[in-house]
Amino acid sequence: MKSIKKKKTKRKIKYSEFTFKLSAKQKKQFIRCCKLNNTSPNKFVRMIISNYLEHHADQLKEDKSIHKNQLKLFANPTNSSGTQLEMNID
């Protein structure tokens, strides 16, 4: 008997939709730029965004700094980040 091969399913890609407004002059320049590069407006915007994100990838890392209002509950005890409150009850 032959074994039945499973079909490979494509992974679904999630897309997000963004809208923004351009002035009439900016729109003309945008369309002109798309024609010069022989691309559609969507491809042109995606190309610009991907180039920008690749160029600034090191600046886009997560911010792991502690904000000044954040409690330091799990801070390293050897780190002199704060002092412990002492209470003397007589």
CYANA upper distance limits for C-alpha pairs under 8 A (distance plus 0.5 A):
 22 LEU  CA     26 GLN  CA      6.21
 22 LEU  CA     27 LYS  CA      6.38
 23 SER  CA     27 LYS  CA      6.62
 24 ALA  CA     28 LYS  CA      6.82
 25 LYS  CA     29 GLN  CA      6.83
 26 GLN  CA     30 PHE  CA      6.49
 27 LYS  CA     31 ILE  CA      6.61
 28 LYS  CA     32 ARG  CA      6.57
 29 GLN  CA     33 CYS  CA      6.54
 30 PHE  CA     34 CYS  CA      6.74
 30 PHE  CA     41 PRO  CA      8.39
 31 ILE  CA     35 LYS  CA      6.77
 31 ILE  CA     41 PRO  CA      7.68
 32 ARG  CA     36 LEU  CA      6.75
 33 CYS  CA     37 ASN  CA      6.84
 34 CYS  CA     38 ASN  CA      6.48
 34 CYS  CA     39 THR  CA      5.85
 34 CYS  CA     40 SER  CA      6.67
 34 CYS  CA     41 PRO  CA      6.50
 34 CYS  CA     44 PHE  CA      6.92
 35 LYS  CA     39 THR  CA      6.93
 35 LYS  CA     40 SER  CA      8.32
 39 THR  CA     43 LYS  CA      6.67
 39 THR  CA     44 PHE  CA      6.54
 40 SER  CA     44 PHE  CA      6.61
 41 PRO  CA     45 VAL  CA      6.70
 42 ASN  CA     46 ARG  CA      6.70
 43 LYS  CA     47 MET  CA      6.49
 44 PHE  CA     48 ILE  CA      6.75
 45 VAL  CA     49 ILE  CA      6.66
 46 ARG  CA     50 SER  CA      6.54
 47 MET  CA     51 ASN  CA      6.61
 48 ILE  CA     52 TYR  CA      6.67
 49 ILE  CA     53 LEU  CA      6.62
 50 SER  CA     54 GLU  CA      6.60
 51 ASN  CA     55 HIS  CA      6.63
 52 TYR  CA     56 HIS  CA      6.64
 53 LEU  CA     57 ALA  CA      6.12
 56 HIS  CA     60 LEU  CA      7.03
 57 ALA  CA     61 LYS  CA      7.51
 66 ILE  CA     70 GLN  CA      6.92
 75 ALA  CA     79 ASN  CA      7.86
 75 ALA  CA     81 SER  CA      8.30
